[in-house]
Amino acid sequence: MNRYFVKYAGAVVGQKERRKYLFTGFSGEEAEADAEVATLFNLLFMYNVWQCKLARKIPSFLTVGKNMLTIFDNIVSVSKRLQDTVDTDMSVACREWRDRHGRG
């Protein structure tokens, strides 16, 4: 969980801010432009951890990240609006997606 926050949340340090970021996609008082993508990525992270718990596996952080990006690919391919957002957003998740698709 700590590696996830370091990689995707950046400056979110306190436990209260981490919970807020995990469920809303932003840690400050107002939503940032990438809150929608951050919330989606948080849900995908929790979903992958839940799947691993059901399968009684202890995955590596890289495995969870790869699974998150695969599901994220499928979601983005369905929504033109989300694809436009991901093409221009500067969050870590969006940059990884662009690098994966050669749009970096």
MOPAC internal coordinates of N, CA, C and O (Angstrom, degrees):
PM7 1SCF
backbone

  N    0.0000 0     0.00 0     0.00 0    0    0    0
  C    1.4424 1     0.00 0     0.00 0    1    0    0
  C    1.5265 1   111.23 1     0.00 0    2    1    0
  O    1.2310 1   120.65 1   140.26 1    3    2    1
  N    1.3345 1   116.36 1   -39.74 1    3    2    1
  C    1.4620 1   119.44 1   180.00 1    5    3    2
  C    1.5232 1   111.75 1   -64.26 1    6    5    3
  O    1.2310 1   120.42 1   140.00 1    7    6    5
  N    1.3456 1   116.80 1   -40.00 1    7    6    5
  C    1.4649 1   119.68 1   178.61 1    9    7    6
  C    1.5180 1   111.05 1   -63.18 1   10    9    7
  O    1.2310 1   120.81 1   144.19 1   11   10    9
  N    1.3180 1   116.06 1   -35.81 1   11   10    9
  C    1.4664 1   119.91 1   178.64 1   13   11   10
  C    1.5247 1   110.23 1   -63.14 1   14   13   11
  O    1.2310 1   120.34 1   132.92 1   15   14   13
  N    1.3186 1   116.95 1   -47.08 1   15   14   13
  C    1.4652 1   120.53 1  -179.74 1   17   15   14
  C    1.5307 1   111.77 1   -65.07 1   18   17   15
  O    1.2310 1   120.34 1   140.22 1   19   18   17
  N    1.3225 1   116.95 1   -39.78 1   19   18   17
  C    1.4607 1   119.33 1   179.21 1   21   19   18
  C    1.5288 1   110.44 1   -63.22 1   22   21   19
  O    1.2310 1   120.65 1   137.83 1   23   22   21
  N    1.3241 1   116.36 1   -42.17 1   23   22   21
  C    1.4590 1   119.56 1  -175.94 1   25   23   22
  C    1.5258 1   112.88 1   -76.36 1   26   25   23
  O    1.2310 1   119.79 1   134.50 1   27   26   25
  N    1.3303 1   118.01 1   -45.50 1   27   26   25
  C    1.4634 1   120.75 1  -170.64 1   29   27   26
  C    1.5270 1   114.63 1  -101.93 1   30   29   27
  O    1.2310 1   119.70 1   153.77 1   31   30   29
  N    1.3226 1   118.17 1   -26.23 1   31   30   29
  C    1.4632 1   119.48 1  -176.01 1   33   31   30
  C    1.5206 1   112.81 1   -98.67 1   34   33   31
  O    1.2310 1   119.91 1   158.97 1   35   34   33
  N    1.3038 1   117.78 1   -21.03 1   35   34   33
  C    1.4596 1   120.40 1   177.09 1   37   35   34
  C    1.5179 1   113.60 1    70.46 1   38   37   35
  O    1.2310 1   120.21 1    73.87 1   39   38   37
  N    1.3190 1   117.20 1  -106.13 1   39   38   37
  C    1.4693 1   122.44 1  -170.52 1   41   39   38
  C    1.5241 1   114.15 1   -85.85 1   42   41   39
  O    1.2310 1   119.05 1  -170.68 1   43   42   41
  N    1.3043 1   119.41 1     9.32 1   43   42   41
  C    1.4680 1   121.38 1   179.89 1   45   43   42
  C    1.5253 1   107.63 1   -75.88 1   46   45   43
  O    1.2310 1   120.29 1   -67.45 1   47   46   45
  N    1.3427 1   117.06 1   112.55 1   47   46   45
  C    1.4578 1   120.02 1  -173.05 1   49   47   46
  C    1.5211 1   114.21 1  -111.93 1   50   49   47
  O    1.2310 1   119.68 1   132.87 1   51   50   49
  N    1.2902 1   118.21 1   -47.13 1   51   50   49
  C    1.4581 1   120.62 1  -175.00 1   53   51   50
  C    1.5206 1   112.59 1   -75.74 1   54   53   51
  O    1.2310 1   121.28 1   -23.78 1   55   54   53
  N    1.3372 1   115.15 1   156.22 1   55   54   53
  C    1.4681 1   120.67 1  -179.72 1   57   55   54
  C    1.5279 1   111.25 1   -61.54 1   58   57   55
  O    1.2310 1   120.60 1   140.02 1   59   58   57
  N    1.3139 1   116.46 1   -39.98 1   59   58   57
  C    1.4639 1   120.57 1   179.91 1   61   59   58
  C    1.5356 1   110.56 1   -64.87 1   62   61   59
  O    1.2310 1   120.56 1   137.48 1   63   62   61
  N    1.3310 1   116.54 1   -42.52 1   63   62   61
  C    1.4657 1   120.73 1   178.55 1   65   63   62
  C    1.5204 1   111.35 1   -67.13 1   66   65   63
  O    1.2310 1   120.51 1   144.05 1   67   66   65
  N    1.3305 1   116.63 1   -35.95 1   67   66   65
  C    1.4732 1   120.13 1   178.56 1   69   67   66
  C    1.5264 1   110.62 1   -64.22 1   70   69   67
  O    1.2310 1   120.49 1   135.16 1   71   70   69
  N    1.3199 1   116.67 1   -44.84 1   71   70   69
  C    1.4701 1   119.32 1   178.31 1   73   71   70
  C    1.5188 1   111.19 1   -62.28 1   74   73   71
  O    1.2310 1   120.97 1   137.50 1   75   74   73
  N    1.3266 1   115.74 1   -42.50 1   75   74   73
  C    1.4608 1   119.73 1   179.15 1   77   75   74
  C    1.5227 1   110.70 1   -62.63 1   78   77   75
  O    1.2310 1   120.40 1   136.76 1   79   78   77
  N    1.3407 1   116.84 1   -43.24 1   79   78   77
  C    1.4640 1   120.40 1   178.88 1   81   79   78
  C    1.5261 1   111.13 1   -64.34 1   82   81   79
  O    1.2310 1   120.41 1   138.97 1   83   82   81
  N    1.3184 1   116.81 1   -41.03 1   83   82   81
  C    1.4569 1   120.95 1  -177.15 1   85   83   82
  C    1.5271 1   111.79 1   -62.87 1   86   85   83
  O    1.2310 1   120.13 1   142.50 1   87   86   85
  N    1.3330 1   117.35 1   -37.50 1   87   86   85
  C    1.4580 1   119.57 1  -175.90 1   89   87   86
  C    1.5211 1   114.83 1   -98.47 1   90   89   87
  O    1.2310 1   119.52 1   162.09 1   91   90   89
  N    1.3357 1   118.51 1   -17.91 1   91   90   89
  C    1.4606 1   119.59 1  -178.51 1   93   91   90
  C    1.5198 1   113.90 1  -118.75 1   94   93   91
  O    1.2310 1   119.61 1   160.18 1   95   94   93
  N    1.3279 1   118.35 1   -19.82 1   95   94   93
  C    1.4463 1   121.39 1  -179.34 1   97   95   94
  C    1.5157 1   114.05 1    90.27 1   98   97   95
  O    1.2310 1   119.62 1   178.92 1   99   98   97
  N    1.3253 1   118.33 1    -1.08 1   99   98   97
  C    1.4596 1   121.00 1   175.80 1  101   99   98
  C    1.5131 1   109.34 1  -143.65 1  102  101   99
  O    1.2310 1   121.35 1   -25.22 1  103  102  101
  N    1.3255 1   115.02 1   154.78 1  103  102  101
  C    1.4632 1   119.05 1  -175.84 1  105  103  102
  C    1.5176 1   113.35 1  -112.71 1  106  105  103
  O    1.2310 1   119.96 1   163.10 1  107  106  105
  N    1.3227 1   117.68 1   -16.90 1  107  106  105
  C    1.4536 1   121.16 1  -179.48 1  109  107  106
  C    1.5196 1   111.48 1   -86.31 1  110  109  107
  O    1.2310 1   120.99 1    18.92 1  111  110  109
  N    1.3126 1   115.71 1  -161.08 1  111  110  109
  C    1.4537 1   120.82 1   179.80 1  113  111  110
  C    1.5270 1   112.27 1   -79.10 1  114  113  111
  O    1.2310 1   120.67 1   149.51 1  115  114  113
  N    1.3203 1   116.33 1   -30.49 1  115  114  113
  C    1.4553 1   120.25 1  -178.54 1  117  115  114
  C    1.5187 1   110.17 1  -119.28 1  118  117  115
  O    1.2310 1   121.08 1   -27.02 1  119  118  117
  N    1.3283 1   115.54 1   152.98 1  119  118  117
  C    1.4577 1   120.47 1   179.00 1  121  119  118
  C    1.5263 1   110.22 1   -72.22 1  122  121  119
  O    1.2310 1   121.31 1   -44.28 1  123  122  121
  N    1.3276 1   115.11 1   135.72 1  123  122  121
  C    1.4474 1   120.06 1   174.53 1  125  123  122
  C    1.5235 1   108.78 1   -81.38 1  126  125  123
  O    1.2310 1   120.65 1    -7.32 1  127  126  125
  N    1.3187 1   116.37 1   172.68 1  127  126  125
  C    1.4621 1   121.05 1  -178.35 1  129  127  126
  C    1.5280 1   111.71 1   -64.03 1  130  129  127
  O    1.2310 1   120.09 1   149.65 1  131  130  129
  N    1.3251 1   117.42 1   -30.35 1  131  130  129
  C    1.4654 1   119.90 1  -176.83 1  133  131  130
  C    1.5321 1   113.58 1   -96.76 1  134  133  131
  O    1.2310 1   119.68 1  -161.19 1  135  134  133
  N    1.3211 1   118.21 1    18.81 1  135  134  133
  C    1.4690 1   121.17 1  -177.88 1  137  135  134
  C    1.5211 1   111.52 1   -63.08 1  138  137  135
  O    1.2310 1   120.12 1   144.36 1  139  138  137
  N    1.3278 1   117.38 1   -35.64 1  139  138  137
  C    1.4655 1   120.72 1   179.51 1  141  139  138
  C    1.5284 1   110.64 1   -64.00 1  142  141  139
  O    1.2310 1   120.56 1   133.44 1  143  142  141
  N    1.3079 1   116.53 1   -46.56 1  143  142  141
  C    1.4608 1   121.04 1  -179.77 1  145  143  142
  C    1.5289 1   109.75 1   -67.93 1  146  145  143
  O    1.2310 1   120.02 1   139.72 1  147  146  145
  N    1.3263 1   117.58 1   -40.28 1  147  146  145
  C    1.4667 1   121.22 1   179.47 1  149  147  146
  C    1.5252 1   110.84 1   -63.14 1  150  149  147
  O    1.2310 1   120.19 1   137.86 1  151  150  149
  N    1.3211 1   117.24 1   -42.14 1  151  150  149
  C    1.4619 1   120.47 1   178.42 1  153  151  150
  C    1.5188 1   110.84 1   -64.19 1  154  153  151
  O    1.2310 1   120.47 1   137.21 1  155  154  153
  N    1.3180 1   116.70 1   -42.79 1  155  154  153
  C    1.4621 1   120.98 1   177.64 1  157  155  154
  C    1.5204 1   110.66 1   -61.19 1  158  157  155
  O    1.2310 1   120.28 1   135.83 1  159  158  157
  N    1.3185 1   117.07 1   -44.17 1  159  158  157
  C    1.4616 1   120.42 1   179.59 1  161  159  158
  C    1.5242 1   110.89 1   -66.51 1  162  161  159
  O    1.2310 1   119.71 1   143.03 1  163  162  161
  N    1.3278 1   118.17 1   -36.97 1  163  162  161
  C    1.4657 1   121.09 1   176.76 1  165  163  162
  C    1.5234 1   110.80 1   -62.96 1  166  165  163
  O    1.2310 1   120.58 1   137.46 1  167  166  165
  N    1.3192 1   116.51 1   -42.54 1  167  166  165
  C    1.4696 1   120.31 1   177.68 1  169  167  166
  C    1.5224 1   111.10 1   -63.13 1  170  169  167
  O    1.2310 1   120.55 1   138.65 1  171  170  169
  N    1.3113 1   116.56 1   -41.35 1  171  170  169
  C    1.4653 1   119.81 1   178.40 1  173  171  170
  C    1.5233 1   111.09 1   -64.89 1  174  173  171
  O    1.2310 1   120.15 1   142.27 1  175  174  173
  N    1.3258 1   117.32 1   -37.73 1  175  174  173
  C    1.4606 1   120.96 1   177.14 1  177  175  174
  C    1.5297 1   110.42 1   -62.30 1  178  177  175
  O    1.2310 1   120.71 1   130.07 1  179  178  177
  N    1.3233 1   116.25 1   -49.93 1  179  178  177
  C    1.4651 1   119.80 1  -178.89 1  181  179  178
  C    1.5352 1   110.88 1   -64.20 1  182  181  179
  O    1.2310 1   120.11 1   142.88 1  183  182  181
  N    1.3318 1   117.40 1   -37.12 1  183  182  181
  C    1.4613 1   121.90 1   177.87 1  185  183  182
  C    1.5266 1   110.90 1   -62.73 1  186  185  183
  O    1.2310 1   120.26 1   136.32 1  187  186  185
  N    1.3342 1   117.10 1   -43.68 1  187  186  185
  C    1.4624 1   120.01 1   179.42 1  189  187  186
  C    1.5155 1   112.28 1   -66.94 1  190  189  187
  O    1.2310 1   120.24 1   140.82 1  191  190  189
  N    1.3123 1   117.15 1   -39.18 1  191  190  189
  C    1.4709 1   120.02 1   176.52 1  193  191  190
  C    1.5239 1   109.78 1   -64.22 1  194  193  191
  O    1.2310 1   120.25 1   139.26 1  195  194  193
  N    1.3259 1   117.13 1   -40.74 1  195  194  193
  C    1.4675 1   121.68 1   178.64 1  197  195  194
  C    1.5266 1   110.62 1   -62.82 1  198  197  195
  O    1.2310 1   119.94 1   136.87 1  199  198  197
  N    1.3408 1   117.73 1   -43.13 1  199  198  197
  C    1.4587 1   120.98 1   178.31 1  201  199  198
  C    1.5224 1   111.19 1   -61.15 1  202  201  199
  O    1.2310 1   120.24 1   138.91 1  203  202  201
  N    1.3071 1   117.14 1   -41.09 1  203  202  201
  C    1.4608 1   120.61 1   179.03 1  205  203  202
  C    1.5256 1   111.66 1   -66.80 1  206  205  203
  O    1.2310 1   120.72 1   143.06 1  207  206  205
  N    1.3283 1   116.23 1   -36.94 1  207  206  205
  C    1.4651 1   119.18 1   177.23 1  209  207  206
  C    1.5239 1   110.47 1   -64.76 1  210  209  207
  O    1.2310 1   120.22 1   139.84 1  211  210  209
  N    1.3310 1   117.19 1   -40.16 1  211  210  209
  C    1.4683 1   120.31 1   178.23 1  213  211  210
  C    1.5254 1   111.35 1   -63.48 1  214  213  211
  O    1.2310 1   120.71 1   143.02 1  215  214  213
  N    1.3116 1   116.25 1   -36.98 1  215  214  213
  C    1.4582 1   120.87 1  -179.69 1  217  215  214
  C    1.5298 1   112.43 1   -85.41 1  218  217  215
  O    1.2310 1   120.71 1  -179.91 1  219  218  217
  N    1.3252 1   116.25 1     0.09 1  219  218  217
  C    1.4717 1   123.40 1  -179.48 1  221  219  218
  C    1.5247 1   111.08 1    56.22 1  222  221  219
  O    1.2310 1   121.23 1  -134.57 1  223  222  221
  N    1.3294 1   115.25 1    45.43 1  223  222  221
  C    1.4542 1   121.81 1   177.72 1  225  223  222
  C    1.5243 1   109.05 1  -114.96 1  226  225  223
  O    1.2310 1   121.17 1   -28.20 1  227  226  225
  N    1.3023 1   115.37 1   151.80 1  227  226  225
  C    1.4581 1   120.83 1   173.07 1  229  227  226
  C    1.5242 1   105.86 1  -112.21 1  230  229  227
  O    1.2310 1   120.58 1   -81.18 1  231  230  229
  N    1.3357 1   116.51 1    98.82 1  231  230  229
  C    1.4651 1   119.14 1  -175.20 1  233  231  230
  C    1.5295 1   111.71 1   -82.38 1  234  233  231
  O    1.2310 1   121.31 1   -20.18 1  235  234  233
  N    1.3041 1   115.10 1   159.82 1  235  234  233
  C    1.4624 1   118.67 1   171.98 1  237  235  234
  C    1.5237 1   107.98 1   -81.79 1  238  237  235
  O    1.2310 1   121.07 1   -16.39 1  239  238  237
  N    1.3181 1   115.55 1   163.61 1  239  238  237
  C    1.4669 1   120.15 1   178.71 1  241  239  238
  C    1.5284 1   110.21 1   -63.12 1  242  241  239
  O    1.2310 1   120.14 1   144.43 1  243  242  241
  N    1.3180 1   117.33 1   -35.57 1  243  242  241
  C    1.4652 1   121.05 1   178.99 1  245  243  242
  C    1.5228 1   111.97 1   -65.65 1  246  245  243
  O    1.2310 1   119.99 1   142.22 1  247  246  245
  N    1.3223 1   117.62 1   -37.78 1  247  246  245
  C    1.4624 1   121.22 1   177.93 1  249  247  246
  C    1.5177 1   110.72 1   -64.46 1  250  249  247
  O    1.2310 1   120.41 1   134.50 1  251  250  249
  N    1.3106 1   116.81 1   -45.50 1  251  250  249
  C    1.4658 1   120.83 1   178.09 1  253  251  250
  C    1.5257 1   110.22 1   -62.74 1  254  253  251
  O    1.2310 1   120.22 1   137.64 1  255  254  253
  N    1.3322 1   117.19 1   -42.36 1  255  254  253
  C    1.4620 1   120.95 1   178.57 1  257  255  254
  C    1.5175 1   112.31 1   -62.29 1  258  257  255
  O    1.2310 1   120.42 1   138.38 1  259  258  257
  N    1.3187 1   116.81 1   -41.62 1  259  258  257
  C    1.4671 1   121.03 1   178.54 1  261  259  258
  C    1.5213 1   110.61 1   -64.43 1  262  261  259
  O    1.2310 1   120.35 1   136.40 1  263  262  261
  N    1.3275 1   116.95 1   -43.60 1  263  262  261
  C    1.4690 1   120.63 1   178.51 1  265  263  262
  C    1.5240 1   111.27 1   -64.04 1  266  265  263
  O    1.2310 1   120.48 1   141.23 1  267  266  265
  N    1.3325 1   116.69 1   -38.77 1  267  266  265
  C    1.4668 1   120.54 1   178.49 1  269  267  266
  C    1.5245 1   110.24 1   -62.56 1  270  269  267
  O    1.2310 1   120.08 1   134.90 1  271  270  269
  N    1.3281 1   117.44 1   -45.10 1  271  270  269
  C    1.4572 1   120.24 1  -179.46 1  273  271  270
  C    1.5273 1   112.33 1   -66.49 1  274  273  271
  O    1.2310 1   120.19 1   145.91 1  275  274  273
  N    1.3293 1   117.24 1   -34.09 1  275  274  273
  C    1.4651 1   120.11 1   177.80 1  277  275  274
  C    1.5236 1   110.75 1   -64.97 1  278  277  275
  O    1.2310 1   119.97 1   134.00 1  279  278  277
  N    1.3059 1   117.65 1   -46.00 1  279  278  277
  C    1.4632 1   120.64 1   178.01 1  281  279  278
  C    1.5246 1   110.32 1   -67.38 1  282  281  279
  O    1.2310 1   120.37 1   141.15 1  283  282  281
  N    1.3222 1   116.89 1   -38.85 1  283  282  281
  C    1.4614 1   121.79 1   177.54 1  285  283  282
  C    1.5344 1   110.60 1   -60.63 1  286  285  283
  O    1.2310 1   120.29 1   140.17 1  287  286  285
  N    1.3401 1   117.05 1   -39.83 1  287  286  285
  C    1.4702 1   121.09 1   175.72 1  289  287  286
  C    1.5163 1   111.26 1   -56.55 1  290  289  287
  O    1.2310 1   120.87 1   134.15 1  291  290  289
  N    1.3186 1   115.95 1   -45.85 1  291  290  289
  C    1.4646 1   120.48 1  -178.79 1  293  291  290
  C    1.5272 1   111.81 1   -64.91 1  294  293  291
  O    1.2310 1   120.56 1   140.17 1  295  294  293
  N    1.3121 1   116.54 1   -39.83 1  295  294  293
  C    1.4661 1   120.49 1  -179.95 1  297  295  294
  C    1.5227 1   110.75 1   -67.38 1  298  297  295
  O    1.2310 1   120.74 1   135.52 1  299  298  297
  N    1.3200 1   116.19 1   -44.48 1  299  298  297
  C    1.4663 1   120.36 1  -178.37 1  301  299  298
  C    1.5241 1   111.28 1   -66.97 1  302  301  299
  O    1.2310 1   120.18 1   145.68 1  303  302  301
  N    1.3187 1   117.26 1   -34.32 1  303  302  301
  C    1.4648 1   119.60 1  -179.14 1  305  303  302
  C    1.5268 1   112.31 1   -68.04 1  306  305  303
  O    1.2310 1   120.03 1   161.13 1  307  306  305
  N    1.3043 1   117.55 1   -18.87 1  307  306  305
  C    1.4658 1   121.47 1  -179.33 1  309  307  306
  C    1.5265 1   112.02 1   -88.84 1  310  309  307
  O    1.2310 1   119.75 1   150.99 1  311  310  309
  N    1.3196 1   118.08 1   -29.01 1  311  310  309
  C    1.4597 1   122.07 1  -173.39 1  313  311  310
  C    1.5294 1   111.46 1  -112.79 1  314  313  311
  O    1.2310 1   120.27 1   -64.57 1  315  314  313
  N    1.3102 1   117.10 1   115.43 1  315  314  313
  C    1.4666 1   122.01 1   178.05 1  317  315  314
  C    1.5309 1   110.69 1   -66.48 1  318  317  315
  O    1.2310 1   119.92 1   140.31 1  319  318  317
  N    1.3221 1   117.76 1   -39.69 1  319  318  317
  C    1.4669 1   121.50 1   179.65 1  321  319  318
  C    1.5223 1   110.89 1   -63.39 1  322  321  319
  O    1.2310 1   120.27 1   136.41 1  323  322  321
  N    1.3230 1   117.10 1   -43.59 1  323  322  321
  C    1.4573 1   120.62 1   178.47 1  325  323  322
  C    1.5266 1   110.45 1   -67.46 1  326  325  323
  O    1.2310 1   119.96 1   144.23 1  327  326  325
  N    1.3156 1   117.69 1   -35.77 1  327  326  325
  C    1.4565 1   120.83 1   177.65 1  329  327  326
  C    1.5304 1   111.01 1   -63.82 1  330  329  327
  O    1.2310 1   120.22 1   139.40 1  331  330  329
  N    1.3248 1   117.18 1   -40.60 1  331  330  329
  C    1.4620 1   120.70 1   176.23 1  333  331  330
  C    1.5264 1   111.39 1   -64.00 1  334  333  331
  O    1.2310 1   120.68 1   140.57 1  335  334  333
  N    1.3262 1   116.31 1   -39.43 1  335  334  333
  C    1.4615 1   120.89 1   178.08 1  337  335  334
  C    1.5245 1   111.07 1   -64.12 1  338  337  335
  O    1.2310 1   120.61 1   134.37 1  339  338  337
  N    1.3124 1   116.43 1   -45.63 1  339  338  337
  C    1.4582 1   121.42 1  -177.58 1  341  339  338
  C    1.5311 1   111.03 1   -67.76 1  342  341  339
  O    1.2310 1   120.22 1   147.52 1  343  342  341
  N    1.3289 1   117.18 1   -32.48 1  343  342  341
  C    1.4638 1   120.72 1   178.70 1  345  343  342
  C    1.5179 1   112.92 1   -65.09 1  346  345  343
  O    1.2310 1   120.09 1   151.91 1  347  346  345
  N    1.3381 1   117.43 1   -28.09 1  347  346  345
  C    1.4676 1   119.97 1  -175.61 1  349  347  346
  C    1.5244 1   114.15 1  -109.57 1  350  349  347
  O    1.2310 1   119.39 1   164.36 1  351  350  349
  N    1.3150 1   118.77 1   -15.64 1  351  350  349
  C    1.4662 1   121.68 1  -176.13 1  353  351  350
  C    1.5280 1   110.94 1   -73.98 1  354  353  351
  O    1.2310 1   120.55 1   -30.21 1  355  354  353
  N    1.3250 1   116.56 1   149.79 1  355  354  353
  C    1.4602 1   121.52 1  -177.24 1  357  355  354
  C    1.5281 1   113.48 1  -106.64 1  358  357  355
  O    1.2310 1   119.51 1  -165.38 1  359  358  357
  N    1.3236 1   118.54 1    14.62 1  359  358  357
  C    1.4627 1   119.90 1   178.70 1  361  359  358
  C    1.5266 1   109.70 1   -71.00 1  362  361  359
  O    1.2310 1   120.92 1   -17.47 1  363  362  361
  N    1.3183 1   115.85 1   162.53 1  363  362  361
  C    1.4590 1   121.59 1  -178.17 1  365  363  362
  C    1.5288 1   110.45 1   -61.46 1  366  365  363
  O    1.2310 1   119.99 1   138.20 1  367  366  365
  N    1.3153 1   117.63 1   -41.80 1  367  366  365
  C    1.4627 1   121.63 1  -179.24 1  369  367  366
  C    1.5256 1   110.99 1   -61.53 1  370  369  367
  O    1.2310 1   120.40 1   137.35 1  371  370  369
  N    1.3139 1   116.85 1   -42.65 1  371  370  369
  C    1.4681 1   121.00 1  -179.16 1  373  371  370
  C    1.5207 1   111.19 1   -69.79 1  374  373  371
  O    1.2310 1   120.38 1   141.90 1  375  374  373
  N    1.3269 1   116.87 1   -38.10 1  375  374  373
  C    1.4695 1   119.52 1   177.85 1  377  375  374
  C    1.5186 1   110.56 1   -65.48 1  378  377  375
  O    1.2310 1   120.07 1   140.05 1  379  378  377
  N    1.3357 1   117.48 1   -39.95 1  379  378  377
  C    1.4635 1   120.31 1   176.53 1  381  379  378
  C    1.5181 1   111.00 1   -62.17 1  382  381  379
  O    1.2310 1   120.40 1   138.68 1  383  382  381
  N    1.3278 1   116.85 1   -41.32 1  383  382  381
  C    1.4550 1   121.11 1   179.47 1  385  383  382
  C    1.5307 1   110.68 1   -63.70 1  386  385  383
  O    1.2310 1   120.43 1   136.35 1  387  386  385
  N    1.3429 1   116.78 1   -43.65 1  387  386  385
  C    1.4723 1   120.24 1   179.21 1  389  387  386
  C    1.5233 1   110.84 1   -65.73 1  390  389  387
  O    1.2310 1   119.80 1   140.00 1  391  390  389
  N    1.3275 1   117.99 1   -40.00 1  391  390  389
  C    1.4606 1   120.74 1   177.67 1  393  391  390
  C    1.5284 1   111.01 1   -63.57 1  394  393  391
  O    1.2310 1   120.83 1   141.82 1  395  394  393
  N    1.3019 1   116.02 1   -38.18 1  395  394  393
  C    1.4569 1   121.04 1  -179.66 1  397  395  394
  C    1.5273 1   111.37 1   -66.27 1  398  397  395
  O    1.2310 1   120.67 1   149.24 1  399  398  397
  N    1.3313 1   116.33 1   -30.76 1  399  398  397
  C    1.4616 1   120.31 1  -177.96 1  401  399  398
  C    1.5238 1   113.18 1  -104.45 1  402  401  399
  O    1.2310 1   120.27 1  -170.12 1  403  402  401
  N    1.3136 1   117.10 1     9.88 1  403  402  401
  C    1.4551 1   120.67 1   176.85 1  405  403  402
  C    1.5029 1   114.51 1    69.36 1  406  405  403
  O    1.2310 1   120.26 1  -152.53 1  407  406  405
  N    1.3251 1   117.11 1    27.47 1  407  406  405
  C    1.4598 1   121.33 1   179.68 1  409  407  406
  C    1.5138 1   111.29 1  -106.21 1  410  409  407
  O    1.2310 1   120.51 1  -173.75 1  411  410  409
  N    1.3351 1   116.63 1     6.25 1  411  410  409
  C    1.4490 1   123.63 1  -172.97 1  413  411  410
  C    1.4643 1   116.15 1   -59.94 1  414  413  411
  O    1.2310 1   120.10 1   180.00 1  415  414  413

